[in-house]
Amino acid sequence: MKDAQDYTVTIGNFTSIKRSLDPDYGYIIFEKKRERRTLLFFLEDSSLFEFLERSGFLWQFYFDDCMGQDYLVMQCNAGKEEEVMASILAQGLPDDINYYLFKAKERAK
């Protein structure tokens, strides 16, 4: 995961992204079918990008060239996944962005 100042892109598919997730953290994965070869459609959605810029969360962009999909993977603290997702949804997402919520693995008490 990178911080908000690093706009590098990693090549990977959904399966490889899921395998790379640290189970101690929650994740929100945003997915969009690429309509044109452009750097990061998420930068075009200013509300989502502004949220990322001010949130302090770690995040990473991924391209899946085989499937023509772009992904934004955002890491959040365990137990805060739904709260963070609600904050993002309150700002609105374009209809063509899918999202997946992965909760952190629960620890034994």
PyMOL commands that set and color helices and strands:
alter all, ss='L'
color gray80, all
select helices_A, chain A and resi 14-20+41-44+46-55+81-91
alter helices_A, ss='H'
color red, helices_A
select strands_A, chain A and resi 9-11+26-33+58-64+69-76+98-102
alter strands_A, ss='S'
color yellow, strands_A
deselect
rebuild
show_as cartoon
